[in-house]
């Protein structure tokens, strides 16, 4: 009885840690995409600002 119980707990904790890892991986992917988008937006803004400054001068 106790052996089965501990086995069940091990399986449960394994599934739990596995799903947690998958959620963490998804979060990492999301963070990477977000950073990439922010860098692209910043690049566009800075390039338009520099060209705008040239026309002002």
Secondary structure, DSSP 8 states (H G I E B T S, - for coil): -HHHHHHHHHHHHHHHHHHHHHHHHHHHHHHHHHHHHHHHHHHHHHHHHHHHHHHH-
